[in-house]
Amino acid sequence: MKLLRALDDYWFAPAPPERVALLRVAIGGFSLLYLVARFGNLTSVRRFQAAEFLPVGVIRVLAHPLPPFAVYAVLLLAIAAGGAFVAGYHYRQSGPLFALLFLWTTSYRNSWGMIFHVENLAALHLLLLAACPAADAISFDARGKSAVLSRDGRYGWPIRAMMAVTAATYVLAGIAKLKFAGLSWAHGDFLRQQVAYDNLRKIELGSIHAPLGATLVQYGAPFASLALISLALEFGAPLALFSGRFARVWVAGAWIFHVAVAALMAIIFPYQLTLVAFLPYFELERWSIVRQIFARVEASRS
């Protein structure tokens, strides 16, 4: 019972409504801008042949590709729902709608050719935000409500869940490395070969590659250290769930890891590189810039 009580106290640790609302704005805003910025790429599937359609994830409910007008319609609806999500407008409807449409749209694009994983974590975070009262503050829905909301576990659990999901994605990446190469991965040879192959493939295809990675593969020494660091970051991710100080160190290491991936392989994870993916680890409402914005809003109202 003590263990269950401790788990309950941890999972439902009280948090202010402003923190989860700020996460709604930041994560929802990033996801909305991502759809807008990739509008052309997400709708380019209309030109592909039906034989290239290999549904993944939720798209497996489809036996055949959508007609072109439906691809546009779903994406435009997702963008509209994203605006309502960020604004907290009719959130009980717009929250789940945007989260599901983002998952659908990105999964549909991944059903044509190579499967990318850069949107997975954002999609999971959106689903968690959609399942909680993330619009009780800083939203259109909260306007005109006189009730003062206090810290509560209903605002804390989605934050804990987002942190846990983030940690799980890194642990799974580490497991995939060991499943592929075993403990030999730590020697660095497999990482070196992966960097070399990825850059050579991109050069042959005339795509953007990473000159630094193409140059560094001539030397074996750095890759042993890089392989060990990557495993330490991935399997150490769960420790960041229990220590705020370690969480900040881990976030810095994870961000540098993604910078290194971009520099060595020209693989960009925008959600992580913009640091939006790691915002659940921080008490956003205590940041000075957030306090200044709140103060200005309150001054304008008075």
N, C-alpha and C positions, 0 to 999 in steps of 0.2 A: 504493500500500500504506500509505503514511503517513496518507493521508486516511481510509482504511478503519480503520486502527488507532486514529486519533483519534476517529472516530465510534463505534467499539466501546468505547473507554475512556469516552466520554461517556455512551453509552446504558446501559452496564452498570456505571456508577459504583457502587462498593460502598456499601451503606446498611445500617444496623442493622435486625434483624428487628422491633424494637419500633416503628420508625417506620411501616412498612407495616401493622403490627398496629393501631396507633392510628388510621391512616386507615381501616382496616376497621371499627373500632368507631364512628368519627365519621360516616363516609359511610353505612355500613350503618344506624347508629342514626337518622340523619336520614331516610333512605329508608323505614325501617320506620315511623317516626312520621308521615311524609307519607302513607303508605297508610292508617294508622289514622285520621288527622285527616280524610282525604277519603273515608272509607268510604261515607258516604251519597252523595256525588257520583259515586264510581266505580261504585256499584251502581244509580244512578238510570236508567241506560240501559235497564233492564228495562221501563221504562214507555214507551219510545220506539217509534215505528212502524218496521217492518222497512224501509220505503222510505227512511228516514233513514240507514240503515247504509251508509257509504262507507268500506270498509276501507283503512287506511293501514299502511305498514311491514310488520311481520311478520304483521299481521292479514289481509293479502291472501291468505293461504292459505285463508281462510274465504269460502265463497260466500254464506252466510246467517248471521245473528246467532246467538249462543249462547242456549240456553234460560236463563231467569232463575236456576234452581238452579245452573247451571254458572258463571254470573257470580259468585255468592256463593262457590261452592266454590273457584274459582281464586283469588279475593282472600283468602279465609281461609287457603288453602295458602301464598300468598305471605307473609302475615303470620307464619305459623308458621315458614316457611323464613327469614324475616328475623330472627326471634329467634335461630335457630341460627347464622345468618351473623354477627350481632353477637357472640355468645358464642364463636364459633369451635368449634362443636360439630359433629363429623363434617363438617368444612369442605370436604373434597373433593367431597362430595355437596351439602351445603347451600349452598356458595358459588355454584356455577353455577346451582343451582335457583332461588335467590332472585334472582340477576341476570336470569335469563331470565323469571321470573314478573313481576318489576317492569317489564321492558320490555314484556311481553305486556299486563299490566294497564293501564299508562298508554297504550299504543298503542291498546288496545281502546276506551278512553274517548275518545281523539282521533278515533276512527272514526265518531263521531256529532256532526256539526256542525263548528264551527270547530276547526281544528288548532292546539293550543297547543304551545309549545316549552319550557316551564319545566322539564320533567323530563328533557329529552334528555341534558344533560351528566351528571346523576346516573346515568342508565341506562348511559352509556358508562363512567363511572368504576366502577360496580359490575361490569360485564363484565370490566374489566381486573383488578380485585381478585380476581374469581373465578378468573382464569387464573393466579394466582401463589400462592406459599405464604404467604398473609397471616395464617395462624393458627399460625405457628411460635412465636409469643410472645403473651402476654396472651390466652390462650384455654383452653377446656376441653381441647382436643386436646393442648395443651402441658403440661398438668398431669402431674406424676410423671416427666417426662423430665429426666434428670440432665445431658444433653449441653448444653454452653454454646455457643450459636450466636454467630458473629462476623459482622462486616459482610461483605456478599457482594453480587455483582452481581445475583443472583436476587431480592434485595429492592430493588435500585435501579432495575431496568428498569421495573417497573410505575409507579413514582413519576414517572420521566421520561415514560412514556407518558401518564399522566394530565395532566401539564403540557402535553405536546404536543397532546393532544386538546382541552384547554381553550383553548389558543392558536388552534387551528384553528377552533373555533366562533366566536371573535371575528373572525378574518380573514374567514371566510365571511360573517359579518354585514356587514362592511365592503364586501366584494365585491357583496353583494346591494344595498347602497345605491347603489353606483356603477353597477351594472347597471340599476337602476331609474331613476336620474336623472343618471348621468354625473358629471362634475366639478361640475355645477351644484348637487349636494347640499351642497357646501361653502359655498354662498351662504346657506343657512339657510332659504330659502323653502319647500322641500319638507318640511323638518322642521316648520316652523311650520304648514303645511297639514295635516300628519299629526296633530299634536297637536290642532289645532282640530277636525278631522274625528272623531278618536277620542272626544274629550270630548263633542262635539255628539251623536254616535251614542248614547253612553251616557246622556246626559240625556234624549234622546227615548225611549229604551227603559226609562227609570226605573231604570237601573243606577247603580252607584257610579262617580262621575267624579272628576276632580282639579280642584278649584276654582283652585288655583294655575296650572295649565296653561290653564284656560279664561280666566283673567285675563291671563296673560302673552302670549297670542296677539294681543292688541291692539297689541303693540309688536314691531317687526321686529328691532331691534338685537341682542337677546340670542341670537337663534337662529343667527346666523352663527358666533358663538363656540362655541355648543353643538355645532353641526354639525362644526366643525373639530376640537373636542376629541374627539368621538365617533369620528371617522375616525382620529385619532392613537392613541387607545387601542386600537382594533380592529386596525389594521395594525401597531401597535407591540407587540402581544402576543407575537410570537415572540422578541423581544429579551429578554423575561423568562426565557427558557429558559437563558440563558447568563450571567446576572449575578444573584447573590443580592441585591445592593443594589438594582439596577433592578427586580428582581422584587417587592420590598417596595413600591417606589414605584408600580409598575404595579398591584399588587393594591389599594392604597389608591385609585388613580384609578378602577379598574374598579368597586370597591364604591360610590364616590361616583356613578359613572355610573348604577348601578342604583337608587340612592337618588333620583337626578334623574328617572329613568324613572317610578318610583313616584309622585313628587311631581307630575309634569307630565301623566301619562297614567293613573295608578292601575293600572299593570301591575306585578304583583309577581312577582319571580323569587326565591322563598324560598331556594333552594339557594345563590345568590350573596349575597343579603342577609344570611344568617346566617353568611357567610364560610366555610362548610363546603366550598364548591366550590374555594376557594383554599388549603386546608390542604396539598395536595401541595407547595406552594412553600416550606414551612417545615420546619425540623428540629424536629419536635414533641417528640421525646424530650429535647430540651435546655430546654424550657420549665420554669420553676421549679415551676409548679403540677403538671406531670406528674411531676417528680422527687419532689415531696412525696407524691403519691399512691403512687408506687412505693415510697418509703421506708416509708410506713405499712403497705403490703401486706407488705413484707418483715419489718417489725417484728411484725405479727400472726402471721406464719408461725413466727417464732422464739419 
